[in-house]
Structures are given as structure tokens and as C-alpha cells.
Amino acid sequence: MPVYVQHEILAKVGDVFNAEALWQAPGLSLFSRRPLLRDLLERSPREQRGRAATRCFSHVTLMLPQDEVDDDRHLTRGARVRDLATSLAALHQKDFGDLLKGDEVRYHVVGTDAVAPGEVKVKFGHAVYLPAPGEQVLYAVTASTDSAIWQPVCAVYPNQRLTLVGEDEASATFAVPGWSFGSEGGILLINDGPDAPIEVQVRPKDLLDCQYDAANGYYVLRAREAGGQRLLLKVSRMGAPARPGPAPARAPSAPPSRTPAVWKPRAAVDDSEMTAMPLAAVPAAPPVTENDATYAPVARHRITLAALALPRLSRYRDTGAQALEIGLGASLAPAAPNKESLIRFAVDDADEVHAITAAGRQRVSVPSRFAPVDGASIQLHAVPPQMADRYAALLAVPHGPVQPAAAGTRLVFGRGMPALAALRVLDAPAFLRHLDGSLAASADRLGLSRNAFSWEATGEGLRIVRLAETQALFHLDAELGLVAQVETATQEQPYLIPPGHHLVAGHYVLRFDA
């Protein structure tokens, strides 16, 4: 494999800001015991014909001891760093002018703690590019191990043709956070211009398996041995994309102004006076003798928690609610957030949605798709515009709880009804936090009445009766698109939810399955 990035150390440097001392030793370089910058560029040409160099590298990065750079910034406002870059560019132009072929000479001087005092690290090569002043970024490259937390890797500019990313900056142009494949290989990004899509190659080609996931818009890197770790690499076009990709993140729109809700004190309820909800009455089957009859299955209705509606907490600011956080475990079932959660989603009082994993916490755009591990897919859906003043996002629940709905039986859903408590997965203090950091009351107190609505399963669909005048109910279709806001639903004229459609009440998006 060719050397895409040259890394060299200039040792025993008396003055790291002396351009002449870094460029060439006094006297004949033939008798120099240690090569300096001019010798390194001469021995490693960009192009050559036979043994004769026909073109040299023109972009060079110098890494100086961090203490030296800090002192220069304190004492001279960085004047010595700027003079060093200017002087080296002039020497480079003077000695290699006939090998530049019109390329502009650019030097970049930075400080790093990885360089020892009295040393200077030099980096140049096919995959080293220094952008011109004001040059706009063409691609942004990020990496993730769980598809939720994305760490920046590098930027690719329009005239930057080759970029090598890998384990660290000693073996590549840029280091990739979370890289676990060793220093022998890397990922080569080939940019043939703004009108062509970027090309991603593994170098060497037999080291890793690299597949593009078109549904999620990122590359999946895996070690070829069984059970190897994976790494996700996303190359995002800045501006008009050359191929279809995810939409850029947008700041959440401000919800319409309205009077925020407040906690309302309620008198204690005597449990002995509560009316228990009857279970579906099933008549006892008469005993039958064993025969050769064939029994057909009876159609069963059920209510499934299909998604969780993440509220805009700014509506409830007077309650002191600061954050609502939901955890998804290994089975992707919603649970209280803890360290065992595979991934967590949080919405704060600024109505921003964040994803939280072992890799950290990061704000995410809506809609988004996540794959924290292989075989797991989590979708964060956008809220229909008519509901955007109440909700920030709809979090799909792949394995939500299911409640049987026997035909002919009417059940009541609400904060005060224990019969359907299995569907109200957020009815616990662990999900909601106050401004003082303490745990708040049940998250169901945000937007869900004690007796919100009742349902009755029928062959035509789920018949809904609205029980609380202040309870907002929304009818969504099978694709979570808004059908209507349920404003009129009485015992005499119930509202019908067809099979496969959804009903939103409070935080819960319930699907009727026939």
C-alpha cells in the first residue's frame, strides 16, 4: 500500500521557530547526519519519472511542542508561529518552484503535547490537504459505535482529493473516535469533485468489511473475523447532496404561546371507594367429549403501545419539570432510564431531543433512525404539524406492551385507572425530573387525565368515548399521519378508530389491532 501520509520527526532542534534550521542544515546536505525538511520533501516526491522527481508536495503541517506554542501566543500573540509558516513557504517556493506545477505552497503550524521539547513533527503526503482561507467545507465526516452519538472526524474540502482516516494521526490524516481495528489499515475517502459522489475504500482492501447502509445513510465497518466489532462512518454532504441522504438537522420550531399547565392539588382518594373495572366475562364452556371436530381460532382484538409521544416540556415549565427521559433495554422495551439501558431518549424544557448511550449524550434531529446494535432498529418520527405545539417527537416502541380487548367490553384509559396500567409505561417518578434535580411525580400527570377516554372493541374498529373535556385525543393512521383531532366522541356517537390506526392520549400512541 502506498504511503498516503508521511510522518517524520525533526530531532535536536535548538529553536523550533527557526525556519532555516528546520529547512536545511548549513553546508552540504550530503554530509548531514539527520535529514531536515527540505531533504524529506526531496526524498519523497509527489510524482516522479524513473528516479527523477517531477512534482513535489506543497501542503505541510508542522507540530511543535505545545508549551512553545503557548509561550509564543502569550508573549507575541502568535507572531513567531506566523513568521515560521511564512518563512518556510518562501523557502519551499524558492527551492522547489519548478516542481510545484502551479500548486500553492501552504504551511500550517500547530502545537501538541505529543511532541517532546526540542522536536518538531512534520506531516505531508498524498492525503494531507490544507484548505485555502475562506474555502467552504464540502463533506463532514463523523463516526459512531451506536448510531446515536456521532463524533466528528474531519472535514473534506472541494479541492481535497484524498483523505485517510484511521486509528490515530500517526498512521492517517485524521483519527477516528472508537476505531478498534488496529493501526495497519484505514478508510480512504476519494473526492473527485463536487459533481461526483465521494468514494469510500478500505486500505488494505482485505482488512475490513465495509458496506453502505442506504436506509440509514452511513457506512458499516466490521472486522472480517467472526464477532468483530463494528463502526459506523457517515459522510454528509454540506449543501446540495450528490446522492440521496438524510436531511440536515433543523432547529425545533417554537410552539405557539399558550398558558402552561400547572400541577393541580387533588384530594386523597380512598382506594376502598374506587370502582374496579370488570374483566371480560367469558361464559363457561360446557364439557365436551373428545371427537374429531376441527376448531377454528376466534378473532382477538388487542391494543398495542406502538409509540411514545415526547411532550414539549416548555408547555409545563410552571410545574418545574426539567427533563423527561425514557430508556430502551436490550429487548427495546421501554423502561426506567438506567445504566443497563441500551439507549435512552430525553426531551428537556427547551424542547430539544437528546440520545444517550454509553458513548455520551447528543442532541438528535427529528426524524431519525438508530441502530445501537446489530439487529436493532429504533425510529424517531416527526410529529404531524397539527400536533407540533404539544409534542416534540414520536418514539416508536418496537416491543411495546399489549392489552387484550375483548369485544363487547368497555374499558377506561386514564391516569387513575389501574385496569390498563400495563400500557402506561411512564407511570413512575423515575422518568421525570424537576429543576432541583429531584424526581417528580408520575410523568402521566403531563397531559393525561385521570379518566381520559373509554374504548370498546368491535369488528368495525375501536369505538372511542371521550370522558374528560380537557383531554386532547388525536387519530393517526397506520403511518402515524394525522387523520383528525378527536373533539366529539360521546356514548351516543362514539368515534371509530379503524384496525391498524392509532390514538394519541397524553404520552401514549395506542394502536388497535383486530
Beta strands, then each sheet from edge to edge (+ up, - down):
strand 1: 6-10
strand 2: 47-49
strand 3: 52-55
strand 4: 59-65
strand 5: 106-112
strand 6: 120-124
strand 7: 139-144
strand 8: 151-156
strand 9: 162-166
strand 10: 174-175
strand 11: 186-190
strand 12: 199-203
strand 13: 208-213
strand 14: 218-223
strand 15: 230-237
strand 16: 301-311
strand 17: 321-328
strand 18: 334-335
strand 19: 343-348
strand 20: 353-357
strand 21: 360-363
strand 22: 368-370
strand 23: 378-381
strand 24: 391-396
strand 25: 402-405
strand 26: 410-413
strand 27: 432-434
strand 28: 453-457
strand 29: 462-466
strand 30: 473-476
strand 31: 482-485
strand 32: 495-497
strand 33: 502-505
strand 34: 508-513
sheet 1: 1+ 6- 4+ 5+
sheet 2: 2+ 3-
sheet 3: 8+ 7- 15+ 14- 13+
sheet 4: 10+ 9+ 11- 12+
sheet 5: 22+ 23- 24+ 16- 25+
sheet 6: 22+ 23- 24+ 16- 34+ 33- 30+ 31-
sheet 7: 18+ 17- 19+ 20- 21+
sheet 8: 18+ 17- 27+
sheet 9: 26+ 28- 29+ 32-
end
